[in-house]
């Protein structure tokens, strides 16, 4: 251990100290931050199962329902330190309910007249911060400096997205597509410059990402206009008070950006790496190599986009099939929008490949002209 510490530079040692201090302090904070919440929080001190009844649903599936009598202590607010009694029921599937154990912390509503309460939600911040730190530590261990820059880029992008949505909610007369379009430019420029620096490879990836994403949006808009949006079902957006078509197009922009950006940086990095290894290579060979690389990654990236979109619909598909809904109706209701997004994103991926190739060659030609 001492030899490992001595082998670290002063900068590396400082980074490890900051990470350790940040990890410990954040874990301590989320376990003692009850006073920062407006809603009452209770810590479960005891649970007793008082009843267990067998049930049968409408599909003749066997299940059971258990009643828990819970004792909990209030952790914040004017009732801090008081004990309350809570009755909780959970089923075997725990689809819309759950079992609670001693030590769990939950948000509650309190009935002071009877010293009882009702569980509203679970306090999950301590679990979220732990998972977040595991993600950050693994990213730093594998990517080191690039991993740290990726974490910063992710945090900045999350902040930009949150700000963009707040602006739209407060100014409903503004177009969500335009707001998302501006956000995408910021996402792309900040992410790629932070992670890859100021160089031709990054400039190529930025240009290819923006043109590929814009192309997929325009083609999707044209296809929907020509077909009159037939086959698209916006029922899942029925709870919105906004135009579902605009929300769909904005989601398409944001959704396809990640895959398009991945393809763009992969293509530009590969082509510039080939050039750096042999700066006498002909532009024709660079183009051919770029096309071969694009063919190799095109199918897998489209599959990634497809599975990312479709996976979110699996619970609803199971629910519809469980209730004997026709296959065609079920797929139309739950997959039409997701498949449309996946197809539009796939178009963006395919178009990004030649855009990245020719943009890379353009910058390489300029570099050769300067030398």
N, C-alpha and C positions, 0 to 999 in steps of 0.2 A: 504493500500500500504506500509506504513512504517513498519507495523507488519510483512508483507511478506518479506521485505528486511532484517529486523532484524533476521528472521528465517533462512536466507541463511548463509552458511559457507563462509569463505573468498575465497575459491577456486571457489565455485559456483557463487559468486558475480563477481569474475574476469572473469569467462567464459561468463556470461550474458553481462558484459560491452564490452568484446571483440566482441561478436556477434553483439551487437547494433552498435558499432563503425564501424565494418566491413560492416554491412548492409548499414548504412547511407553513408559512404565514397564511397562504390562501386556504389550506386545509383547516387550520385553526379558526380562521375567520368564518367560513361557511358553517362550522359546527357551533359557533357562538354569535350568530348574527340575527337572532330572533327579534331583537328590538328594532331592526331596520324594516320589518314587515308591518303593514297596517292590519292585516288579518290575524286573528288569534291562531297561535301554533300550540299544539299539545303533544307531549311525549308520552307514548304508551308505556305504562308501568306494569300492567297485568292483563292477561286475556284468558277467558274461560269459555269453552264451547258448551252451550247449554242445550242445543237441539240439533238434530240431523235428520232430515226428512228426504226420502226417495221421491224423485219427480220423473215425469215422462212428458216430453215435449210433443208438439203436433205431428212430428215425424216418427213418433214412437221410439225416440232415443232415450236411453236411461241416463239420468243425471241425479244430482242431490243438491240440497240447499242446507247450509249450516248457519246457525245463529251464534254470534260471538258477543259476549258481554265484556266490554273493554273498560278498564280504568286508566285514565290519562291525567297528566299534570300540565297545566297551562304554563307556557314558557315566556309569554310577553303580555304587554298591555296591562290594563287595570286589574285584571283577574289573575295576574301572575302568581304562581305558587298554589293556586286552588286545584282541587281534584274534581274531575267530572266523570260521569258514567255515560258510556256510548254503546249503543246496540248496533252491531254490524251484521249483515247477512251476505254470504257469498255462495256461489254455485261451484260445481265441480269444474266447469269450463273456465270460469273467471273471465268471461268475455267482456262483461260490463261491470264487474265488481272484482274485489280482491280480498285476500286474507291478510290480516295485520298481525304483526308479532311484537313482542316486548322490545322496546328500544326504537321503534319506528316513530317518526315525527310527521304529523299531519296538520293540515289546515282545518279548522273546525268553526262551526257556528255554535254559540253558547246560549242555552236557556237558563238564565240565572235563577229563575223561580224554582226550578227543579234540580239544579246542579247537574244538568245533563247536556249533551251536545250531539252534533251530527258531523260526520266527516265529509268535508268538501273535496279535498285533494291531498296528495302526498307532497311533502317538502323534499324536492329532488336535487337541490342545488349542490349538496355535498357529493352526490353520485356524479353529477355532470362535471364538476370541477376535477374530480379524480380521473374520469375518462379523458377530459381535455388535456390534463397533464401527461397521461400515458401517451396520447397522440403526439404532444409536443416533444416529449423526451425521445420517443422513437424517431421522430422526424429529425431531431437534432443529432441523434446518434448516427443515423444513416447519411443524412445530407450535410451535417456540420454547418458551415457558413451558408450554403444554399438552403439548407433546411430552416435556419433561422430567418432568412429572407423570405422563405415561403410562408412561415408563420406570420410574419409582419404583413405580407401581401394579403393573406387570408383575412386578417383582422381589419385591414384597411378596406378591402372589398365588402366585408360584412357591414362596416360602418357606412360605406357609400350606398349600399342597397337599402339599408334602414333609413338613411336620410332621403333617398329618392322616393321611397314609399310614403314617408311622412309628408313630403312636399306634395305628392299627388293627393293624399287624403285631405290635406288642408286647402288644396286648390283643385277642385274637381273639374274646373273648366280647362285645365291643362290636359294634353293628350298623354296617356300612359305609355304609348309606344314611343313618343318623342323623349319622354323622361327616361325610359329604359334604354333607348338608343344612345343618349348622352352618357348614361351610366356604363354602358358596354364599352364605349370609347375609353372611359376612365379605368374600368376593370382591366382592359387589354393593355393599355399603355403602362399603368402602374405595375401590374403583375409581371409583365415581361421585362420591363426595365429594372425592377427590383431584383428579380431572380437571375437575369442574364446580362445585365449591364448595358452600357451604351456602345453598341457595335452593329455592324451590318447584319449579322445573324438575327439580332433582336428586331431591327427595323424591318427586315423581311417578314418575320413572324407577325409583327403588328399589322403590316399592310395586308398580308394574306388572311389574317384572322378577321379584320374588319371587312374586307371585300367578300370573303367567304360567307360570313354571317349575313351581310347585306344581301348577297345574291340569294341565299336560301329564303330570306324574308320576302324578297320581291317575287321569286318564283312561286312561293306558297300563296302570296296575295293574288297573283295572276291566276293560279289554278283555282282558288276558291271563288274568285270573281267569275270565271268562265263557267264553273259548275254550279254556281248559285249556292255554294256551301251544302249541297245535298249530301246526306250521309253523316254529317257532323251533328252530334247530339250534345247540346249545352245544358242538359238537365242538372249536371253536377254543379253548375254555376248558378242555379236558379235562386240561391239565397243571396246573390250579389245584387246590389242596387246600381251596378254599373253595366255598361255595354259588354256582354260576354264575348263578342267578337274581338273587341279591342284588348280585353284581358287575355284572350287566347293568343293573339298575335304578340303581345308583350311577353307572355310566357314562352312562346316559341323562340323569341330572340334570346332570352336569358338561358333557356334550356340548351340550345344548340351551341352557345358560346364556348362552353367548356370543352366539348369534343372537337370543335373547329380549332380552338386555340392549341389543343394538344397535337393535332395533326400539323398545324402550321409550324410549331416549334420543332417537332420531330423532323419534318421535311427540311427546314432551313438549317438545323443543326447537322443533319446528315450530309447535305450538299456542301456546306462550308467546311465540314470535317474532311470530306474527300478532297476539297481544294487545298486545304492546309497541309494535308499529307503529300500532295503532289500538285504544286502550283503550275505545273506545265501541262496538266490534263486539259484536253480539249473541251470546249463548251458542249459539243455534241455528245461526248461521253458522259459529262455531268448531267445533261438532260436525260439521257438514257438510264443512267443510274438512279436519278430522281424518280423516273417513271416506275422502275422496278421496285423501289422502296415504297412508293405510293400504292402500288398494287398489293404489296404485302400487308400494309397496315390498314388499307381501306375497309376490307371486310370485317376485321376484328373491331374497328372503331364504330362501325355502323351497328354491329351486334351489341356493343357496350351501350350505345344510345338506346337501342330497342329495348334491351332488358331493363335499363334504368327507368324508362317510362312505364313499361308494362308491369313491372313488379309491384308498383303501387296499387294496381287494380286487382291484385289477386284476392284480397279479402272480399271485395264486392262481387267478384266472379263466383267465389264459393257460396256467398249468400244467395245470389240469384239461382245458381244451379241447385242449391239445397232446397229452394222453394219451387223447383220444377219449372223454371222459366225456359222457354225455347232457346236453343243455342244462338240462333241468328239474332234474336232480340237481345239476349244477354251481352253478346259481343258488341253489338251496335251501341247499346246504352253505355257500356263501360270502357270500350277500347277505341271508339272512333276518334276521339280527340287525341288520345295517347299515340295511336298509330299515325295520325296526321303529323304530330310533332316529331315523331321518330323519322318519318319519311322526309320532312322538311330539313331536319338536322342531317340526315343522310345525304341529301342533295348538297348541303353546305360542305360536308366532309369531302365529297367527291370533287366539288369545284375548287376547294382549297388546295388540293394537290397540284394541279397545273399552275394555279396562281402563285403558290410558294416556289415552284420550280422556276418559273420565268422571272419572278422578282429576285430570287437568289442569283440567277444568271445575270440580271441587270446590274446588281451591286458588284458581282465578281468582274464583270466587264469594265465597270468604272474603276475598280481597284487596279486592274491590269493597265488601264489607260494612264493612271497616275504614276505607275512605276515604269 
